[in-house]
Structure formats: structure tokens, C-alpha cells
């Protein structure tokens, strides 16, 4: 995808999972590697944002960076990824989304033209953890971080940015069950994800 970097938020330890989510497996492959394999089919530049370096991210050919402003959650991770990106826009995803779809990533990037922020609206709400963000978001993200206002969804309320919210029906043909938006946060989520993957 020309004009886009792929940013993966890969923080590490999860309290709800009780272990490093990056290393847990779905369908015989780690969550981290499942996301990375999709990104390697779509993006030339891949940026992996971590809280701190670990053996999980050593030896990768991709850019691995630590949070510029520590302990600010996904909003801080997005700020870091955008800051390091060599492209005007990034597609951001969390590393705990095992069913990321190559066609869906490509469509969302295509649909984001002339927008600073693109998110999908499901019945459960907007999905900021799988979206497109332009570098015009950087000053907004910095001001939110400085105010300790860390709710990702609130970026769409900022008048300085051009937002596009995609209704779920516009992506249903590629993902009828919207499984690509599933997060694996708990052992129960992991069990369900493995059932979906057939393992």
C-alpha cells in the first residue's frame, strides 16, 4: 500500500491474560506472528511499538520502537508509531487481533483517502484499534496525552481532523461475522479464538 505504514501495537504483558499475549498461540501460530504475516503481505514499512524490548521482538527485520511517552496505552502507541512512520498515514492494529484480514486492511486504506482518521462502526461501537490515521493526528494525540485523555475513540470528536466512520455493512462482504475485529484479552477469548480457527 503506497502512502501507508503498518503499525503494530505490541506492548507485552496483559493482566487479564496473565502472560505476554504476543506469545500465545491461535491455530498453532502466535498472535504476534499472525498479525505480522498479514502486514508483510500489505506494507513495505512495518513499525512495531513496544513498551520495552524483549526476546519476542529481537532479530526482526522490521522497525521495533519503544513508546516515546511511556505508559499512555494505545493512544501513546499510536503517537509513537505515527512519529516514526516514513509515510503520511499508518494502518494501526493491536497484536491481539488474530483474524486480521488482508482484503479488509487494503479496503480500509483505500477508503481512507482524504481523511485523517478512519474507523469502522460495528453494532458494538467504533473500532479504533483497527484503523487508519494520518500524521495530522500527531499534535492532537500529543495534546490528548498531555491532558491524560487517553480514550482512543475520542479522537473522532476533534474538529481539527477529518474523520470517516465506515458502517459495518461496507465491510460485511469481506468479513460477514466481523471476526477480524476480535481481540484476545482473556483466556476465555483465547479459547474462543482457537475454536474459530479450528484448533
Kinemage of the C-alpha trace (Angstrom):
@kinemage 1
@onewidth
@group {chain A} dominant
@subgroup {mainchain}
@vectorlist {calphas} color= white
{ca unk a 1} P 0.000 0.000 0.000
{ca unk a 2} L 1.681 3.205 -1.191
{ca unk a 3} L 1.489 6.012 1.362
{ca unk a 4} L 0.834 3.763 4.353
{ca unk a 5} L 2.951 2.174 7.052
{ca unk a 6} L 1.707 -0.723 9.115
{ca unk a 7} L 1.869 -0.068 12.861
{ca unk a 8} L 1.505 -2.952 15.318
{ca unk a 9} L 0.895 -2.173 18.982
{ca unk a 10} L 2.722 -4.976 20.771
{ca unk a 11} L 3.022 -3.760 24.341
{ca unk a 12} L 3.597 -7.046 26.140
{ca unk a 13} L 2.263 -8.254 29.474
{ca unk a 14} L -1.507 -8.447 29.812
{ca unk a 15} L -3.025 -8.511 33.285
{ca unk a 16} L -6.244 -10.096 32.042
{ca unk a 17} L -4.416 -12.797 30.091
{ca unk a 18} L -1.884 -13.361 32.843
{ca unk a 19} L 1.014 -13.641 30.391
{ca unk a 20} L 2.579 -11.937 27.386
{ca unk a 21} L -0.191 -12.031 24.781
{ca unk a 22} L 2.276 -11.799 21.927
{ca unk a 23} L 3.401 -15.357 22.561
{ca unk a 24} L 0.069 -17.114 22.996
{ca unk a 25} L -0.998 -19.223 20.028
{ca unk a 26} L -4.125 -19.348 17.914
{ca unk a 27} L -4.276 -22.018 15.254
{ca unk a 28} L -0.688 -23.040 16.010
{ca unk a 29} L 0.729 -19.566 15.405
{ca unk a 30} L 1.432 -16.785 17.904
{ca unk a 31} L -0.858 -13.761 17.953
{ca unk a 32} L 2.115 -11.561 17.123
{ca unk a 33} L 3.175 -13.635 14.111
{ca unk a 34} L -0.392 -13.874 12.800
{ca unk a 35} L -0.628 -10.083 12.610
{ca unk a 36} L 2.900 -9.733 11.252
{ca unk a 37} L 2.261 -12.210 8.416
{ca unk a 38} L -0.739 -10.149 7.263
{ca unk a 39} L 1.229 -6.901 7.422
{ca unk a 40} L 4.126 -8.382 5.447
{ca unk a 41} L 1.688 -9.034 2.596
{ca unk a 42} L 0.451 -5.425 2.577
{ca unk a 43} L 3.045 -2.919 3.806
{ca unk a 44} L 6.651 -2.178 2.893
{ca unk a 45} L 7.288 -0.347 6.165
{ca unk a 46} L 6.196 -2.095 9.359
{ca unk a 47} L 6.655 -0.431 12.743
{ca unk a 48} L 6.285 -2.471 15.920
{ca unk a 49} L 5.630 -0.375 19.019
{ca unk a 50} L 6.550 -1.950 22.372
{ca unk a 51} L 6.713 -0.791 25.980
{ca unk a 52} L 10.204 -2.268 26.212
{ca unk a 53} L 12.352 -4.537 24.058
{ca unk a 54} L 12.102 -8.290 24.624
{ca unk a 55} L 13.285 -11.556 23.012
{ca unk a 56} L 9.924 -11.673 21.183
{ca unk a 57} L 10.917 -8.717 19.012
{ca unk a 58} L 14.656 -9.338 18.678
{ca unk a 59} L 16.059 -10.251 15.274
{ca unk a 60} L 13.127 -8.876 13.292
{ca unk a 61} L 13.848 -7.082 10.023
{ca unk a 62} L 11.140 -4.538 10.846
{ca unk a 63} L 11.474 -1.341 12.860
{ca unk a 64} L 10.894 -2.001 16.576
{ca unk a 65} L 10.447 1.143 18.678
{ca unk a 66} L 9.600 1.856 22.308
{ca unk a 67} L 6.919 4.286 23.416
{ca unk a 68} L 8.075 7.889 23.129
{ca unk a 69} L 5.870 8.768 26.102
{ca unk a 70} L 5.664 5.666 28.332
{ca unk a 71} L 2.566 4.220 29.941
{ca unk a 72} L -0.015 6.016 27.805
{ca unk a 73} L -1.714 2.933 26.427
{ca unk a 74} L -2.803 2.507 22.798
{ca unk a 75} L -3.065 6.282 22.294
{ca unk a 76} L 0.608 6.612 23.205
{ca unk a 77} L 1.434 3.679 20.954
{ca unk a 78} L -0.309 5.319 18.016
{ca unk a 79} L 1.552 8.563 18.710
{ca unk a 80} L 4.848 6.658 18.670
{ca unk a 81} L 4.038 4.714 15.503
{ca unk a 82} L 2.961 7.838 13.625
{ca unk a 83} L 6.072 9.677 14.802
{ca unk a 84} L 8.387 7.006 13.392
{ca unk a 85} L 6.437 6.404 10.181
{ca unk a 86} L 8.066 7.384 6.917
{ca unk a 87} L 4.652 7.522 5.238
{ca unk a 88} L 1.884 10.130 5.591
{ca unk a 89} L -0.564 7.587 7.037
{ca unk a 90} L -0.499 4.452 9.144
{ca unk a 91} L -2.804 1.488 9.466
{ca unk a 92} L -2.755 0.566 13.132
{ca unk a 93} L -3.743 -2.690 14.750
{ca unk a 94} L -3.226 -4.332 18.126
{ca unk a 95} L -1.178 -7.530 18.160
{ca unk a 96} L -4.009 -9.420 19.863
{ca unk a 97} L -6.298 -9.487 16.805
{ca unk a 98} L -5.700 -12.965 15.329
{ca unk a 99} L -8.118 -12.803 12.396
{ca unk a 100} L -6.857 -9.676 10.670
{ca unk a 101} L -7.858 -9.783 7.003
{ca unk a 102} L -5.578 -8.749 4.146
{ca unk a 103} L -8.504 -7.699 1.873
{ca unk a 104} L -10.084 -5.719 4.715
{ca unk a 105} L -6.833 -3.906 5.542
{ca unk a 106} L -6.454 -2.954 1.885
{ca unk a 107} L -10.055 -1.750 1.616
{ca unk a 108} L -9.852 0.401 4.721
{ca unk a 109} L -6.659 2.017 3.464
{ca unk a 110} L -8.325 2.693 0.100
{ca unk a 111} L -11.391 4.158 1.819
{ca unk a 112} L -9.317 6.488 3.984
{ca unk a 113} L -8.236 8.813 1.181
{ca unk a 114} L -8.773 12.494 2.118
{ca unk a 115} L -9.361 11.502 5.761
{ca unk a 116} L -7.165 11.908 8.829
{ca unk a 117} L -8.939 9.216 10.828
{ca unk a 118} L -10.866 6.175 9.617
{ca unk a 119} L -12.641 3.712 11.896
{ca unk a 120} L -15.296 1.062 11.370
{ca unk a 121} L -18.587 1.336 13.251
{ca unk a 122} L -19.907 -2.040 14.414
{ca unk a 123} L -23.075 -2.572 16.435
{ca unk a 124} L -20.783 -2.769 19.466
{ca unk a 125} L -19.251 0.636 18.720
{ca unk a 126} L -16.435 2.195 16.716
{ca unk a 127} L -13.250 0.174 16.357
{ca unk a 128} L -10.204 2.425 16.900
{ca unk a 129} L -7.797 -0.492 17.286
{ca unk a 130} L -8.013 -1.330 13.592
{ca unk a 131} L -7.978 1.948 11.743
{ca unk a 132} L -6.159 4.469 9.591
{ca unk a 133} L -4.528 7.615 10.970
{ca unk a 134} L -2.653 10.419 9.212
{ca unk a 135} L 0.301 12.388 10.542
{ca unk a 136} L -2.079 15.323 11.032
{ca unk a 137} L -3.188 13.410 14.142
{ca unk a 138} L 0.198 13.908 15.845
{ca unk a 139} L -0.452 17.306 17.510
{ca unk a 140} L -3.923 16.170 18.555
{ca unk a 141} L -2.563 12.956 20.052
{ca unk a 142} L 0.154 14.865 21.876
{ca unk a 143} L -2.367 17.279 23.404
{ca unk a 144} L -4.584 14.375 24.472
{ca unk a 145} L -1.612 12.626 26.086
{ca unk a 146} L -0.561 15.802 27.894
{ca unk a 147} L -4.113 16.108 29.235
{ca unk a 148} L -4.046 12.398 30.169
{ca unk a 149} L -7.114 11.999 27.969
{ca unk a 150} L -6.301 8.537 26.623
{ca unk a 151} L -9.596 7.258 25.208
{ca unk a 152} L -8.869 6.312 21.578
{ca unk a 153} L -12.450 6.781 20.387
{ca unk a 154} L -12.423 10.423 21.408
{ca unk a 155} L -10.073 11.357 18.596
{ca unk a 156} L -13.088 11.432 16.284
{ca unk a 157} L -14.520 14.341 18.260
{ca unk a 158} L -11.613 16.612 17.381
{ca unk a 159} L -12.621 19.305 14.904
{ca unk a 160} L -9.045 19.732 13.645
{ca unk a 161} L -9.201 16.355 11.918
{ca unk a 162} L -11.190 14.957 9.006
{ca unk a 163} L -12.924 11.791 10.210
{ca unk a 164} L -14.540 8.983 8.296
{ca unk a 165} L -16.599 6.380 10.110
{ca unk a 166} L -17.335 3.305 7.995
{ca unk a 167} L -20.583 1.468 8.662
{ca unk a 168} L -20.156 -2.269 9.168
{ca unk a 169} L -22.291 -3.014 6.110
{ca unk a 170} L -19.491 -1.542 3.949
{ca unk a 171} L -17.103 -4.316 5.019
{ca unk a 172} L -19.545 -7.160 5.648
{ca unk a 173} L -18.855 -8.726 2.245
{ca unk a 174} L -15.219 -9.260 3.293
{ca unk a 175} L -15.922 -10.258 6.891
{ca unk a 176} L -19.559 -11.354 7.403
{ca unk a 177} L -19.076 -12.187 11.089
{ca unk a 178} L -16.691 -9.245 11.750
{ca unk a 179} L -14.252 -11.712 13.274
{ca unk a 180} L -11.297 -9.627 12.121
{ca unk a 181} L -12.154 -7.128 14.879
{ca unk a 182} L -11.934 -9.745 17.639
{ca unk a 183} L -9.447 -9.044 20.439
{ca unk a 184} L -7.935 -11.802 22.544
{ca unk a 185} L -7.765 -10.295 26.018
{ca unk a 186} L -8.559 -13.198 28.352
{ca unk a 187} L -8.104 -16.984 28.498
{ca unk a 188} L -11.788 -17.310 27.549
{ca unk a 189} L -11.188 -15.134 24.457
{ca unk a 190} L -8.213 -17.326 23.577
{ca unk a 191} L -10.300 -20.476 23.845
{ca unk a 192} L -12.952 -18.962 21.592
{ca unk a 193} L -10.356 -17.811 19.046
{ca unk a 194} L -8.902 -21.301 18.846
{ca unk a 195} L -12.369 -22.699 18.236
{ca unk a 196} L -12.888 -20.233 15.407
{ca unk a 197} L -9.535 -21.209 13.926
{ca unk a 198} L -10.432 -24.893 14.068
{ca unk a 199} L -7.677 -25.822 16.512
